[in-house]
């Protein structure tokens, strides 16, 4: 289901690259769709998701969901087992 949503969000980005919501949901679905693809693919997807979250914030800095997801992204990276740090 996440991969189908990812394809839809990708189409939305192609239609309008200046849509903050499209970037936000593409980022979220990119992480969800990539779960279980292995640690390397997960890291690549998360970095791409971060870039889309930054773009969403650039377009609409007043959207609180963008800030929540950026904070969650930073927390997840900071507590990732590969870093040797646990929450």
Secondary structure, DSSP 8 states (H G I E B T S, - for coil): -HHHHHHHHHHHHHH-TT-HHHHHHHHHHHHHHHTTS-HHHHHHHHHHHHHHHHHHHHH-TT-HHHHHHHHHHHHHHHT-GGGT---
